[in-house]
């Protein structure tokens, strides 16, 4: 039976990408060598890195003046790298919004390097909404936000205009929708939510914002180090970069971000409609801030949890248990999630209500 994988990450990837990646592990580029045993400086892998970089720029429609990096350490390493590279050594100040667990961790790391102003927080309601109505000071070194909150199922649908560099953690919704990405000065995203396997972290940075901190940055934590070496200062995560490249190629081939946004909205609308109209369930995120990627909901009658769990497991559904901070259920419907799998979940919800409502 097909497994419908709603895991929050590491997450589902397109079937054709998994097939191509599997073949490359055995025989890459007809070299009769595995992808994971060739030199990262060979012309074959350099071509992979070049294509992955070019596809990022194409899909996001980035103008000249941006560098694209594939690094290691996850988004968690970026919490530190952003602060070290952008916060001024003398009297450095940054502005953050606190919209979930990962935003809170980013704030914690930034405080090690300068003064952090938390402009808005949704912690008062367990992060079930996106703060709004704040003003970004003009004297901060940068403004940082998290576009999508995997645990709590919220997403920023609008971004503020400001006169300071804008940094965004897009780990769980990168490439999910079409918008003006040139309004961001630095974007970072762990690959394992919506782009590839764990191990690679995408960083997109406007070159002109670098080199102004006035601090001595450790070599491995300096973006300029990796830009000069084109993501190969040290051995890159070869397999993760390759699979990410295949996923980006899949996106581009099918119509890019306009195509995937339409599909993502279709999936999200279907599932949220069922939650809102099924008396057995209730959504946890504020409706205006609901995520296209992570749909969080609860049972109205927790005494029937065991029954519902048995039904979705029997249908071949995996990975929808909610995070411990929210409880209930979380259906992660990333780019590669087929519409058909969402329909299976909805059918189970309908059947559950018909039999036990």
C-alpha positions as CSV (number, residue, x, y, z in Angstrom):
1,X,0.0,0.0,0.0
2,X,1.2,3.5,-0.8
3,X,2.3,5.5,2.2
4,X,1.0,9.1,2.3
5,X,3.9,10.9,4.0
6,X,2.8,14.1,5.8
7,X,6.0,14.3,7.9
8,X,7.2,17.8,8.8
9,X,10.7,17.0,7.9
10,X,12.8,15.4,6.7
11,X,9.9,15.4,4.3
12,X,8.5,14.0,1.1
13,X,10.3,14.5,-2.2
14,X,9.1,13.9,-5.8
15,X,9.1,10.3,-6.9
16,X,11.2,11.1,-10.0
17,X,13.8,12.9,-7.9
18,X,14.1,9.9,-5.6
19,X,14.5,7.6,-8.6
20,X,17.2,9.8,-10.2
21,X,19.0,10.2,-6.9
22,X,19.0,6.5,-6.3
23,X,20.4,5.8,-9.7
24,X,23.2,8.4,-9.1
25,X,24.3,6.7,-5.9
26,X,25.0,3.6,-8.0
27,X,26.3,5.3,-11.2
28,X,26.6,9.0,-11.5
29,X,26.9,10.7,-15.0
30,X,27.7,7.3,-16.5
31,X,31.1,7.4,-14.7
32,X,30.5,3.9,-13.2
33,X,31.2,5.7,-10.0
34,X,28.8,6.6,-7.2
35,X,27.8,10.3,-6.7
36,X,29.0,10.0,-3.1
37,X,32.5,8.7,-4.0
38,X,33.6,11.2,-6.6
39,X,35.6,14.3,-6.0
40,X,33.5,17.4,-5.2
41,X,36.0,19.3,-7.4
42,X,35.5,17.1,-10.4
43,X,33.9,18.8,-13.4
44,X,30.9,16.5,-13.0
45,X,30.0,17.7,-9.5
46,X,31.0,21.3,-10.2
47,X,28.4,21.2,-13.0
48,X,25.8,20.1,-10.3
49,X,26.7,23.0,-8.0
50,X,26.5,25.5,-10.9
51,X,23.1,24.2,-12.1
52,X,21.7,24.3,-8.6
53,X,22.9,27.8,-8.1
54,X,21.5,29.0,-11.5
55,X,18.1,27.3,-10.8
56,X,17.8,29.1,-7.4
57,X,18.4,32.5,-9.1
58,X,16.0,31.6,-12.0
59,X,13.1,30.3,-9.9
60,X,13.3,33.2,-7.4
61,X,13.8,35.7,-10.3
62,X,16.8,37.3,-8.5
63,X,18.5,40.3,-10.0
64,X,22.3,40.7,-10.3
65,X,24.2,41.2,-7.0
66,X,23.1,38.1,-5.1
67,X,25.3,35.1,-4.2
68,X,23.8,31.6,-3.7
69,X,25.5,29.3,-1.2
70,X,25.0,25.7,-0.2
71,X,26.3,25.3,3.3
72,X,26.2,22.9,6.3
73,X,25.0,23.3,9.9
74,X,21.3,23.7,9.2
75,X,19.3,26.8,9.7
76,X,20.5,26.7,13.3
77,X,24.0,27.6,12.2
78,X,22.5,30.6,10.3
79,X,21.1,32.0,13.5
80,X,24.7,32.7,14.5
81,X,26.1,33.5,11.0
82,X,23.5,36.1,10.3
83,X,24.3,37.9,13.6
84,X,28.1,37.7,13.2
85,X,28.1,38.9,9.6
86,X,25.5,41.7,9.9
87,X,25.4,43.0,13.5
88,X,27.9,45.8,14.0
89,X,30.7,45.1,16.4
90,X,30.2,48.5,18.0
91,X,26.7,49.3,19.3
92,X,25.1,46.7,16.9
93,X,21.3,46.5,17.0
94,X,18.9,44.2,15.2
95,X,15.1,43.8,15.1
96,X,13.3,40.4,15.2
97,X,9.8,39.1,15.3
98,X,9.1,36.1,17.5
99,X,6.6,33.8,15.8
100,X,7.6,30.4,17.0
101,X,10.3,28.1,18.4
102,X,12.9,28.7,15.7
103,X,12.4,32.5,15.8
104,X,13.0,32.3,19.5
105,X,16.2,30.4,19.0
106,X,17.4,32.9,16.4
107,X,16.8,35.7,18.9
108,X,18.7,33.9,21.6
109,X,21.8,33.5,19.3
110,X,21.6,37.1,18.0
111,X,21.7,38.4,21.6
112,X,25.2,37.0,22.0
113,X,26.5,39.6,19.5
114,X,24.4,42.8,20.0
115,X,21.2,44.5,21.1
116,X,18.1,42.7,19.9
117,X,14.7,44.4,19.7
118,X,11.8,42.0,19.6
119,X,9.2,44.0,17.7
120,X,6.3,41.6,18.0
121,X,5.7,38.3,19.5
122,X,2.8,35.8,19.4
123,X,4.1,33.8,22.3
124,X,1.1,35.0,24.4
125,X,-1.2,32.7,22.3
126,X,1.2,29.9,21.8
127,X,2.3,31.3,18.5
128,X,-1.0,30.7,16.8
129,X,-0.9,34.0,14.9
130,X,1.6,36.4,13.1
131,X,2.3,39.7,14.9
132,X,1.3,42.8,12.9
133,X,1.3,46.6,13.3
134,X,4.9,46.9,14.4
135,X,7.4,49.6,13.2
136,X,10.9,48.6,12.2
137,X,13.4,51.2,13.6
138,X,15.6,52.8,11.0
139,X,18.7,52.5,13.1
140,X,18.9,48.7,13.3
141,X,21.5,46.7,11.3
142,X,18.8,44.4,10.0
143,X,15.3,43.1,10.5
144,X,14.8,39.3,10.8
145,X,11.6,37.3,10.4
146,X,10.6,33.7,10.0
147,X,8.2,33.2,7.0
148,X,6.6,29.9,8.0
149,X,6.3,28.3,11.4
150,X,6.3,24.5,11.0
151,X,5.3,23.6,14.6
152,X,2.4,26.1,14.9
153,X,1.1,26.2,11.3
154,X,1.4,29.9,10.7
155,X,2.9,31.8,7.7
156,X,3.6,35.4,6.8
157,X,1.5,36.4,3.8
158,X,2.8,39.9,3.7
159,X,6.3,41.3,4.5
160,X,7.0,44.8,5.8
161,X,8.7,47.4,3.7
162,X,11.7,49.0,5.4
163,X,14.9,50.8,4.9
164,X,17.2,48.3,6.5
165,X,18.3,44.9,5.3
166,X,15.6,42.2,5.6
167,X,16.7,38.7,6.6
168,X,14.2,35.8,6.4
169,X,14.3,32.2,7.6
170,X,12.4,30.4,4.9
171,X,13.3,26.8,6.0
172,X,9.8,25.4,5.7
173,X,8.3,27.3,2.8
174,X,11.1,28.1,0.4
175,X,10.0,27.8,-3.2
176,X,6.3,27.3,-2.2
177,X,5.0,30.5,-3.8
178,X,5.6,33.3,-6.2
179,X,6.5,36.7,-4.8
180,X,9.2,39.4,-5.0
181,X,12.2,37.8,-3.5
182,X,14.4,40.8,-4.3
183,X,12.9,42.6,-1.3
184,X,15.0,40.3,0.9
185,X,18.6,40.9,1.5
186,X,19.4,37.5,3.0
187,X,17.3,34.3,2.9
188,X,18.3,31.0,4.5
189,X,16.6,27.6,4.5
190,X,17.4,24.1,5.6
191,X,16.9,21.8,2.6
192,X,15.0,19.1,4.4
193,X,11.6,20.7,4.5
194,X,10.9,21.6,0.9
195,X,14.0,21.1,-1.3
196,X,16.0,18.1,-0.6
197,X,17.5,15.8,2.1
198,X,18.9,17.0,5.4
199,X,22.5,18.1,5.2
200,X,22.4,21.2,3.0
201,X,21.4,24.7,3.9
202,X,20.6,27.2,1.2
203,X,21.8,30.8,1.7
204,X,21.0,33.7,-0.6
205,X,22.7,36.9,0.2
206,X,22.9,40.4,-1.4
207,X,26.6,41.0,-1.7
208,X,26.4,44.7,-0.8
209,X,25.3,44.0,2.8
210,X,28.5,42.1,3.7
211,X,31.7,43.3,5.1
212,X,30.3,46.1,7.2
213,X,30.2,44.5,10.7
214,X,33.6,45.7,11.8
215,X,34.2,42.5,13.6
216,X,36.6,39.6,13.1
217,X,34.5,36.7,11.9
218,X,35.7,33.1,12.2
219,X,36.6,31.8,8.7
220,X,34.0,29.2,8.5
221,X,31.3,31.6,9.7
222,X,32.1,34.3,7.2
223,X,29.8,34.4,4.2
224,X,32.6,36.0,2.1
225,X,34.7,32.9,2.6
226,X,32.1,30.7,1.0
227,X,31.2,33.2,-1.7
228,X,34.9,33.3,-2.8
229,X,35.1,29.6,-2.9
230,X,31.7,29.1,-4.5
231,X,30.4,26.9,-1.7
232,X,33.5,24.7,-1.8
233,X,35.7,26.2,0.9
234,X,35.4,22.7,2.5
235,X,33.8,19.6,1.1
236,X,30.1,20.4,0.5
237,X,27.2,18.0,1.3
238,X,27.4,16.4,-2.1
239,X,24.4,14.2,-2.0
240,X,22.1,16.8,-0.4
241,X,23.2,19.4,-3.0
242,X,22.6,17.0,-5.9
243,X,19.1,16.0,-4.7
244,X,18.2,19.7,-4.1
245,X,19.3,20.4,-7.7
246,X,17.1,17.6,-9.0
247,X,14.1,19.0,-7.0
248,X,14.8,22.5,-8.4
249,X,15.0,21.1,-11.9
250,X,11.6,19.3,-11.3
251,X,10.1,22.6,-10.2
252,X,11.5,24.5,-13.2
253,X,10.4,21.9,-15.7
254,X,6.8,21.9,-14.4
255,X,6.3,25.7,-14.5
256,X,8.2,27.1,-11.6
257,X,6.8,29.0,-8.6
258,X,3.5,30.0,-10.3
259,X,2.7,26.4,-11.0
260,X,3.6,25.1,-7.5
261,X,1.8,28.0,-5.7
262,X,-1.4,27.1,-7.6
263,X,-1.0,23.5,-6.6
264,X,-0.1,24.3,-3.0
265,X,-3.1,26.6,-2.6
266,X,-5.4,23.9,-4.0
267,X,-4.2,21.4,-1.4
268,X,-4.3,23.8,1.5
269,X,-7.8,25.1,0.6
270,X,-9.2,21.6,0.4
271,X,-7.8,20.6,3.8
272,X,-8.7,23.8,5.6
273,X,-12.2,23.7,4.1
274,X,-12.7,20.2,5.6
275,X,-11.4,21.3,9.0
276,X,-13.7,24.3,9.0
277,X,-16.8,22.4,8.0
278,X,-16.3,19.1,9.8
279,X,-17.7,19.4,13.4
280,X,-15.2,16.8,14.7
281,X,-12.1,19.1,14.0
282,X,-10.9,22.6,14.7
283,X,-7.9,24.4,13.3
284,X,-5.3,25.9,15.7
285,X,-3.8,28.8,13.7
286,X,-5.5,32.1,13.1
287,X,-7.3,31.9,9.8
288,X,-5.6,34.9,8.2
289,X,-2.2,33.5,9.1
290,X,-2.7,29.8,8.1
291,X,0.3,28.1,6.5
292,X,0.3,26.7,3.0
293,X,2.8,24.1,4.2
294,X,1.8,22.9,7.7
295,X,-1.9,22.4,8.5
296,X,-2.5,22.1,12.3
297,X,-5.7,20.9,13.8
298,X,-7.3,19.3,16.8
299,X,-10.1,16.8,17.6
300,X,-13.0,18.4,19.3
301,X,-13.5,15.2,21.3
302,X,-10.1,13.9,22.4
303,X,-11.8,10.7,23.7
304,X,-12.1,9.6,20.1
305,X,-8.4,10.0,19.3
306,X,-7.6,6.3,19.4
307,X,-10.3,5.6,16.8
308,X,-9.3,8.4,14.5
309,X,-5.6,7.4,14.7
310,X,-6.5,3.8,13.8
311,X,-8.4,5.0,10.7
312,X,-5.7,7.2,9.3
313,X,-3.0,4.6,9.9
314,X,-5.2,2.0,8.1
315,X,-5.4,4.3,5.1
316,X,-1.6,4.4,4.8
317,X,-1.2,7.9,6.2
318,X,2.1,8.7,8.1
319,X,3.5,11.6,10.0
320,X,0.4,13.6,11.0
321,X,0.8,13.6,14.7
322,X,1.1,17.2,16.0
323,X,4.2,18.6,17.7
324,X,4.1,18.3,21.5
325,X,3.9,22.1,21.8
326,X,0.5,22.1,20.0
327,X,-0.9,18.6,20.2
328,X,-3.5,17.2,17.9
329,X,-2.4,16.8,14.2
330,X,-0.1,18.4,11.7
331,X,-0.4,17.7,8.0
332,X,2.7,19.0,6.2
333,X,1.8,19.4,2.6
334,X,5.1,20.5,1.1
335,X,5.6,21.0,-2.7
336,X,6.1,17.3,-3.5
337,X,2.9,16.2,-1.7
338,X,0.4,15.0,-4.3
339,X,-3.1,16.3,-4.3
340,X,-4.3,12.7,-4.1
341,X,-2.7,12.2,-0.7
342,X,-4.5,15.2,0.7
343,X,-7.8,13.8,-0.7
344,X,-7.1,10.5,1.1
345,X,-6.7,12.4,4.4
346,X,-9.9,14.3,3.8
347,X,-11.8,11.1,3.0
348,X,-10.6,9.6,6.3
349,X,-11.8,12.7,8.2
350,X,-15.2,12.5,6.5
351,X,-15.5,8.8,7.1
352,X,-14.5,9.3,10.8
353,X,-17.3,11.9,11.3
354,X,-19.9,9.8,9.5
355,X,-19.2,6.8,11.7
356,X,-18.4,8.4,15.0
357,X,-19.7,12.0,14.9
